[in-house]
Amino acid sequence: MASPEPQSDAPSEAPSEAQAARPDAPRPGLWALWREDLRSHRGEWSRPGFLSLAVYRFGVWRMGVKPKVLRAPLSLIYRFFFVRCRNVYGIELPYSAAVGRGVVIEHQGGIVVHGNTVIGDRCILRQGCTLGIRRLDQLDDAPVLEDGVALGAGCVVLGKVTLGTGCSVGANAVVLKDVPAGAVAVGIPAKVLGTP
Ligand SMILES: CC(C)(COP(=O)(O)OP(=O)(O)OC[C@H]1O[C@@H](n2cnc3c(N)ncnc32)[C@H](O)[C@@H]1OP(=O)(O)O)[C@@H](O)C(=O)NCCC(=O)NCCS
């Protein structure tokens, strides 16, 4: 169960490792993030994953435009492209989620990200991934993916669970508990195979 609609108005890119280490460091602008996402998607600008991330970055960036009279048309543009990504590519990635740098969305279709989800740097999302809430009375409890998490096709991650750095989730797994860093979790409900 996932509610991908934005839960708050706060612009919310997850701080990268470099930014976390140096919080005063200048944050990259929209153009730099677009270029970086394009590189992560092998330079193929027509990939739905890249285009959806580009719309997401724009949605976050436009929240930094303070005069409401300027932000309103940008929000309309964002909304238009957000709906297009959802309806055409099947990728729902609302701006209120926190998405780090170098994230790759491989393929498209059935990708749903709750508005409170945190996705760290260099994570990989594949087709059919759901990152959502577990129950309707826990609307804010969304997953946290640390850096370098790889999600297999069709996996479902529910509730306030943390997927540790560099862990992998198998195709079609249903993750209901935390996964330790570096571990591989498979099955329904997902069980950890082992840690390196
Ligand atoms: C989970 C995954 C990363 C494990 O890879 P791995 O570390 O090489 O693990 P192995 O292939 O050695 O499998 C280890 C065990 O887990 C089982 N397993 C692997 N993937 C599984 C899955 N998705 N669901 C259930 N069990 C799985 C294997 O059968 C094996 O069980 P066994 O020890 O009883 O024989 C990989 O199987 C996977 O699912 N990757 C997702 C990739 C993907 O979605 N690709 C789509 C591209 S479009």
Ligand as a Chemical Component Dictionary entry (heavy atoms), coordinates in Angstrom:
data_LIG
# 
_chem_comp.id                   LIG 
_chem_comp.type                 NON-POLYMER 
_chem_comp.pdbx_formal_charge   0 
_chem_comp.three_letter_code    LIG 
# 
loop_
_chem_comp_atom.comp_id 
_chem_comp_atom.atom_id 
_chem_comp_atom.alt_atom_id 
_chem_comp_atom.type_symbol 
_chem_comp_atom.charge 
_chem_comp_atom.model_Cartn_x 
_chem_comp_atom.model_Cartn_y 
_chem_comp_atom.model_Cartn_z 
_chem_comp_atom.pdbx_ordinal 
LIG C1  C1  C 0 18.623 -11.615 -4.697  1  
LIG C2  C2  C 0 19.777 -11.709 -5.692  2  
LIG C3  C3  C 0 20.534 -10.381 -5.740  3  
LIG C4  C4  C 0 20.654 -12.830 -5.164  4  
LIG O1  O1  O 0 21.776 -12.979 -5.935  5  
LIG P1  P1  P 0 23.001 -13.880 -5.382  6  
LIG O2  O2  O 0 23.612 -13.212 -4.183  7  
LIG O3  O3  O 0 23.859 -14.177 -6.529  8  
LIG O4  O4  O 0 22.307 -15.184 -4.780  9  
LIG P2  P2  P 0 22.204 -16.626 -5.429  10 
LIG O5  O5  O 0 21.772 -16.524 -6.859  11 
LIG O6  O6  O 0 23.466 -17.353 -5.114  12 
LIG O7  O7  O 0 21.000 -17.262 -4.606  13 
LIG C5  C5  C 0 21.137 -17.586 -3.234  14 
LIG C6  C6  C 0 19.838 -18.251 -2.807  15 
LIG O8  O8  O 0 18.763 -17.311 -2.866  16 
LIG C7  C7  C 0 17.733 -17.781 -3.731  17 
LIG N1  N1  N 0 17.234 -16.630 -4.456  18 
LIG C8  C8  C 0 17.913 -15.796 -5.271  19 
LIG N2  N2  N 0 17.130 -14.826 -5.712  20 
LIG C9  C9  C 0 15.911 -15.049 -5.183  21 
LIG C10 C10 C 0 14.663 -14.376 -5.282  22 
LIG N3  N3  N 0 14.527 -13.255 -6.021  23 
LIG N4  N4  N 0 13.620 -14.863 -4.596  24 
LIG C11 C11 C 0 13.730 -15.977 -3.845  25 
LIG N5  N5  N 0 14.893 -16.654 -3.704  26 
LIG C12 C12 C 0 15.961 -16.198 -4.385  27 
LIG C13 C13 C 0 18.426 -18.795 -4.643  28 
LIG O9  O9  O 0 17.527 -19.744 -5.122  29 
LIG C14 C14 C 0 19.432 -19.393 -3.688  30 
LIG O10 O10 O 0 18.770 -20.313 -2.847  31 
LIG P3  P3  P 0 19.500 -21.715 -2.439  32 
LIG O11 O11 O 0 20.737 -21.291 -1.689  33 
LIG O12 O12 O 0 18.480 -22.390 -1.603  34 
LIG O13 O13 O 0 19.785 -22.381 -3.724  35 
LIG C15 C15 C 0 19.285 -12.027 -7.111  36 
LIG O14 O14 O 0 18.862 -13.382 -7.219  37 
LIG C16 C16 C 0 18.101 -11.167 -7.516  38 
LIG O15 O15 O 0 16.935 -11.449 -7.270  39 
LIG N6  N6  N 0 18.427 -10.003 -8.208  40 
LIG C17 C17 C 0 17.447 -9.095  -8.710  41 
LIG C18 C18 C 0 17.862 -8.692  -10.101 42 
LIG C19 C19 C 0 16.694 -8.252  -10.955 43 
LIG O16 O16 O 0 15.651 -7.880  -10.495 44 
LIG N7  N7  N 0 16.901 -8.279  -12.255 45 
LIG C20 C20 C 0 15.911 -7.843  -13.188 46 
LIG C21 C21 C 0 16.643 -7.133  -14.290 47 
LIG S1  S1  S 0 15.511 -6.515  -15.467 48 
# 
loop_
_chem_comp_bond.comp_id 
_chem_comp_bond.atom_id_1 
_chem_comp_bond.atom_id_2 
_chem_comp_bond.value_order 
_chem_comp_bond.pdbx_ordinal 
LIG C1  C2  SING 1  
LIG C2  C3  SING 2  
LIG C2  C4  SING 3  
LIG C2  C15 SING 4  
LIG C4  O1  SING 5  
LIG O1  P1  SING 6  
LIG P1  O2  DOUB 7  
LIG P1  O3  SING 8  
LIG P1  O4  SING 9  
LIG O4  P2  SING 10 
LIG P2  O5  DOUB 11 
LIG P2  O6  SING 12 
LIG P2  O7  SING 13 
LIG O7  C5  SING 14 
LIG C5  C6  SING 15 
LIG C6  O8  SING 16 
LIG C6  C14 SING 17 
LIG O8  C7  SING 18 
LIG C7  N1  SING 19 
LIG C7  C13 SING 20 
LIG N1  C8  SING 21 
LIG N1  C12 SING 22 
LIG C8  N2  DOUB 23 
LIG N2  C9  SING 24 
LIG C9  C10 SING 25 
LIG C9  C12 DOUB 26 
LIG C10 N3  SING 27 
LIG C10 N4  DOUB 28 
LIG N4  C11 SING 29 
LIG C11 N5  DOUB 30 
LIG N5  C12 SING 31 
LIG C13 O9  SING 32 
LIG C13 C14 SING 33 
LIG C14 O10 SING 34 
LIG O10 P3  SING 35 
LIG P3  O11 DOUB 36 
LIG P3  O12 SING 37 
LIG P3  O13 SING 38 
LIG C15 O14 SING 39 
LIG C15 C16 SING 40 
LIG C16 O15 DOUB 41 
LIG C16 N6  SING 42 
LIG N6  C17 SING 43 
LIG C17 C18 SING 44 
LIG C18 C19 SING 45 
LIG C19 O16 DOUB 46 
LIG C19 N7  SING 47 
LIG N7  C20 SING 48 
LIG C20 C21 SING 49 
LIG C21 S1  SING 50 
# 
